Amino acid sequence: MNNALQGYAGKLETLAHQHGLDYYPVQFEEVPSSFMMEVAVYGLPVRMPHWSFGVRYIYQLVQHRMGHSRLFEVVFPGNPGRAYLAGNNSLQENTLVTAHVLGHADFAKNNSLFKRSQEQVGYRIVEQAAAHARQIGAAVEEHGQTRVEQALDAALALEAHIDPFQGLRRERYPFYVDAARPGHESQFQKRFDTLPGSEPDADQPLERVRTPIPPQPERDLLWFIAEYAPELEEWERDVFRAVREESFYFYPVFACQLMNEGWASYWHARLLREADFLPHNEYLDALKTHSDVVRPHAAEQQASLVTNPYHLGFSIWESIVSQHGLERAFQIRAEDDDFSFLRNHLTVELAEELKLFRYERAADGGVKVLDHDIHALRETLLAPKYNFGAPAVLAKHLAHDGSLTLHHEHETDGRGLDLDRAERVLDYIHKVWRRPVKLETVDAAGQPRELSRS
């Protein structure tokens, strides 16, 4: 950071602390815009090498050169936090970005979902990801590019298929269970078993039976394959574990995107508004950057057909602080994720003020407004966030011969499968499972469909 920006950053931090923001130290670094794009695509400054990141990089580069996106900063929560600022940002832009980062840092330290993730994964993900990259590099030298790439193909194709509510560190399924209590007992059954007079006869021991695998459908496919694939070598299992660990780190970033970006935008606006140490012309330039970041739609359009998370989140936080005060806002920041945030705080009045609506594209290319129902609107905004944004595909049954049955929860999933992509992913899984694999799903008409590899 240059001297002027360092001076502003120190004063912004003092102002942030005065308002009650609480965060781990943040290490700021200015980097070339090309490096910024690589970090944004890979998700981390150093990450395991794989061809899919190159595909994402090309897409991001095209979007950038067409003027559809611009990266001001990339932030990595942790202790310390890491913030990369684009070297081609102006002083005024980086002043705003610094204030924005402080909002992110406060959110990451205090939001319950972020705290839980970082307590499990650790507070130094940048160093951990670099260690994973070195681990993959060593595997390539020992086992060859082709074999390592096969493991990465499958693991990264399933990177969203975790169960964050089970926790990162999990025990394998119990080998045996009581015959009278197969699988996982309900809480009601556990309470019922402890009622007076309900103890089993000590003279008649319960029969023990083998636990089915899985005992109930398993959402965490990365964990399941790492633990139960019949022919994986240990280094291959470690590839799946490394991808899974990084996915646990990214989950709260995904699940809290709207409220996190809105919180950071609220605080950069408030801190800049109260930063009387900024020269007037620099404040105005920073204010223009704020307007560009949180505008509801492109300048030449009059209606937004894609939600800007910065604008929507910022507007909801402003409404919360205005109506309920800053103390209540801090509490919501600690307790909510995007699901509860939208359902509890996107009101009818605010939706109307922001001109939010549900729409569909007409055959002639125009837009047809469906309705302004607030409940339907909230669920439409939240629909892409379910299950980490991925279709709900679960491990259903592992047979004695090692064959695996996967099941797509199409009844409740609500998004369906891209069957062409599903075929490719099934190929990846089969190469590491090395026994027959089948996937139960439905086709575009809702008719049962089974994809298989043997």
N, C-alpha and C positions, 0 to 999 in steps of 0.2 A: 504494500500500500504506500502511495506517495505521502509526503509530509502533511499536505493539506487534508487529505482524506483521513489520515491517522488522527489528526487533531479533531476533526469533526466526529470520528468514531468514538473517541474517548468521551466527548461531551454528550453524544447520544446515549452511550451506556450509562452515564451518570443520570441522565433524564429518565431512562428506562427503569433504573433501580428506584428512583424516586416515586414512580408510578406503581411499583410493586412487581415488576417483571423479575423473574428468578430463573437463572439459567446457568449451565456449565460454561466454562470459558470457551470462547469461539476463536479458532485460528483462521484468520482471513488471508487469502492469497489471490493476487491478480494473475491471471493466466491468459494465453492466447485464445482467441475465439474458437480455433480449430480443436484445441484441447478441451474446451468447454463442451463442444458438441460430442466428442468422444466420451467424456465423463457422463453426459446425459444419456447417451445411447447404451453404454455398458452398465450404467447404474452406479458405478464406483470408479475411482481413479485407476485402480488396477483390478482386473478381474480375469477369471479363467478364460482362455482363448477358445472361441468357437465361431464358425462361419455365420451363424444367425445374427451375431452382433454386427457383422459387416453389412448384412442386408438392411438392418435397422439404421445403420449409419447412412447408407445411400439414401434411404427414404427421408431421414431427417435433413440431410444436405440439400435434397431437392426442395423440400418444404421451405428451408431457410432461404435458398436462392430465389424462390418464387415470392418471397416476402410474406409467407404464411406463418412464420414463427421467428422468434428471436429469444435468445437465452441471455438473461441479465445475470443470473447466478445459479449455482447448484449447491445445495446444503446437505450435509450428512450429519444427522444427530449422533451424539456420543459424548464422551467425557475425555478429552475436549471435543467440541463440535468442530466440523470443518466447513468452511464456506469458500467457494471459488467464485471470484468475480471476473467477468469478461474484461480483458485488458483494453478493448476498444470502447468500453463504456466511457462516457464523459464523467468528470468529477461530480456533476450534479446527479447523474444517474447512479453512480456508485454510492453517493451519500444516501440516496433513497434506499438502495439495495442493502446497505449496512443496517439501516433501521428495520427493513423488512426481515433480514436475517435474525435480528434480535427477537422479533416476534416468533419466528420459527423455533429459535432456541428455547424460549420460554415454554412454548407448546410442547416440544419434545421432552423436556424435563418433567413436566407436570401432568400431561395427559395420561390417564390410567393405561390406555392401550399401548402407547409408546413406552411407558415405564415397564410394563410387563414384558414387552418384547425385548427391551434392552437388558433387563435383568436376566433373561434367559440366554440371549445371544451374546451379550457382553457389550461394553461401551466403546469398543475400539474396532468397529466393523471394517474400517479401511485397512488396518493392519491384518485383520483376519482374512479379508478377501485376497490380499496380497499373498498370504500364506497358502490359501487355496490354489491360487494361480501357480505358485511354485510347486505345489503338490501335483497338479495336473501336468506341469512341465516335466517333472521327474517320471511320471507315469508314461508320458509319451516316449521318453528316452528308453525306458525299460520294456514297454509293451508295444510300442509302435503307434503311429498316428491313427491308423484305421480303427484299432480296437478302442482306443481312448475316445475317439470321435463317436463311435457307436454308443458308448455309455453316456456321453454328453448329449447326443441327439435325443435319447430317451429322457434323461433327467431334465433337460431344459424345456423339452416339449411338455413336461408335466410340472413345471416350476410353480404354477398357480394351484396345483392340487395338493394342498396341505390342509391340516385341521388345526388352526391356531389356538383353538380352545382346548385341545388336548395337551398342549405344551410341547416344547422342543425336545425335552428329555423324557422318553417314554420307555416303559418296560415292555418286553414282548408279552404276548398273550399267555395266560397261565396254561400249563400243559394239561392239567386235569381240573375238572370241576365236580362238585357233588351232583349226582344224577338228578336229585330233586330240585337243583337250582342251576340249570344250564344257562350258559351265557351270562349276561349282565343283569343282575336283579334290579327291579324298580325300587325306588325309595319307599313306596308303600309296602312292598314285600319285605324289605329289611325291617321296617317298623313292626309289621305284623309278626315277624319271626321272634321279636323280642317281647311280645306280650306274655304276661304270667301264664304258666302252664303250657307254653308252646315249645319248650325245650325238647329236642329229640330224645328218644329212649337211649340211654348210654349203652345198653346191652345190644343195640342194633345199629352198628356203624353204617353211615351213609355209603352207598355205592359210589365209586369214583369212575368217571368216564372221561374220554379224551375230549378236549375242547375243539369244536369246529374252528377252522381257520378261513376267514375271520369269524369270531363269535357273532358279530353283527356286521352289516355292510360298513366298509372302512373308507373314509373320505381321503385320508392321508396316503395317497398313492406313492409318493416319494419314500415315506417311511416304510410302507408295506413292502415295496420292491427291495429296498435296502436290507430289510430284515428277513424276508421270506422267499426271495427269488432262489430257486433250488440250485442253480449252477453258477451264480455270480462269485467271482473271486473277491477277496477282501478289498483290494484297491478299487474295484468297481463299486462296491458298496460305499466306500468312502467318497466317491464322486457324487453319488446320490445324497449322501449326508451333507456334503458341502453345499450343493445346490439348495437343499432343504433349509439349511441354516440361513443362507442369504435370503431365501423367500420369507422366512419368519421375520427377518429384519425389515423387508420391504412391505410386509402386510399392513402395518399401521399407517405407513405413508399413503397407501392406496385407500384404506378404509376411512381415513380422516382428511382426504385431500381438500375437500370443499371447506371444511371448518378451519383447517390448518392454514391454507392460503388466505382465507378470509381474515383470520386472526392476524397473520403477518401483515396483510394489507391495512387492516384497521390501525395497527400500531405504527407502521411507517407513516401513515397519514397523520396520526395524532402527534407522534414525536416531531415530525417536520413542522407541523403547525405551531408547536410550542418551542421550536429551536430558534430562539431569538439571536443566537450567535451566527446564524447563516446570513450572509449578505443577501439583500433583497433580490437581486437578479438571479442568484443561485437558487434561492427558495422558489422563485417562479419557474425556473427550468425544471427543478425537481418536481414541482406540482404538476407540470405538463406530463412528465413521465408517469406520475401517479394516475393521471387521467387516461393515459394510453393503456396502462396495466389493467385498470378496473372498469374500462368502458364496457357497456353491455353488448355492443355489436360493432362490426366494422364501420368505419366512418361513412362509407358510401351507402350503407344499408339503413333502413328505417325499422327493421324488425330483426330480432335475433332468433335464428333457428338452431343455434348451438349454444348451450349454456357456458358462459365464462365463469369458471369456479372462483376466480378472484373477485369478480363483480358480485356474484350471488352471495358468496361467503361474507364479503365486506359489508354488503347491505344488511344481511341478517345480524351481524355483530353490531353494527351501528344501531339497529333497532333494539337489540337486547340492552345495550348500554344505556340508550336513551330512556327506555321504559323501566328497566329493572336495576340499573346501576352497575358500576364496575365490579363490585364484590360478587354479584350474581354471575356476571360474565366470567370471572375467574373460576367460579365453581363449575359452570357449564364446560369451560375449556378443560377442566380436570376430568369430568365424568363422561362426557358424550363422545360418540363417533358420528360419522355422517348420517347414519340411519336415525338415531335419536335426535340429532341436531335438526335435520329437515322436518321430521315428523312433529317435533315439539315447537319449533320456532319459525318455520315458514308459514306465516299466517295468510289468511285470505286477503287481508288489506295489503300486506307487503307484496303478494303475488300480483295483485291488480296494479299496484304502483310500479312494479318492475315489468308489467306487461308479459307475464309468463302464461303460457297456454300449451295444451297438447295439440299436435298437428300431424297430418299425414300428407305426403306428396300426391297430388292428383295426377291422372294419366296425362294431362296436357303439360305437365311440368310445373304447374302452379302449386300452391299450398292451401290445404283445407284445414281450418281450425276445427278440432273435434269438440273440445269443451274446455271450461275453465274450472272444473271440479278440483278442489284443492287436494283431496285424498288421492285421486287418480294422478294429479300432477306430481305430488311427492313420490308416489311409487314409480312413476315413469322416470323421474330423475335418479331414483335409487336402483332401478332394475339392473343397470350394468355393473353394480357393485356387489351383487350377491355372489358368494362362493369365490371371492377374489377375482371376479370378472370371468370365470371359466365355467363351462358346463359342468353340472354335477354328475361326475362319473365316479362310481364307487367299486372297490374290490368286493365281489359278492361271494365267491367260493373258490377255495383251493382244493382240488381233488387229490386223491391218493397218488395218482400218477403225475402230479405236479402241474396239471393243466389249470389254467386260471380263467374264471368267468368275471367279466366286468359288467356293470349295469349302469345305464344312463337313466337318471331319475327324471324322465321326461314328463311325468305327471306333475311334478312340482317345480321343475327347473325353469320353465317359462321361456327358454331361449333356443332350445333345439340344438342339434349338432350339424356342423358343416361336414357332410359325409365324406367329401374328398379329403379334408384335413384329418378326419377321424381315421381314414384308411392309412394315411401316412404315419400318424402317431402310433397306430396299432403295429405297423411295420417296425417302428423304433422299439416299442415295448417287446415285441416278439424276439428281436435280436439279442436282448439282454435276458429275457425270461427263459428262452431256449427250450420251452415246452409249448404245447398248444395254448393259444389265447383266443378268447372270443369276447365280443362286446354286444350286449343286448341294448337295442335302441329302437327308434321308429324312423320311418322315412318322412318325406315332406307331406305326405297325405295322412300321417298319423298311424300308418300300418306298421306292425311289428317288423323289425329288421335285425338280422344278426350278421355282424362282421366277424370273420374268423381268420386265424393264421395257425398253421399246424406244421 
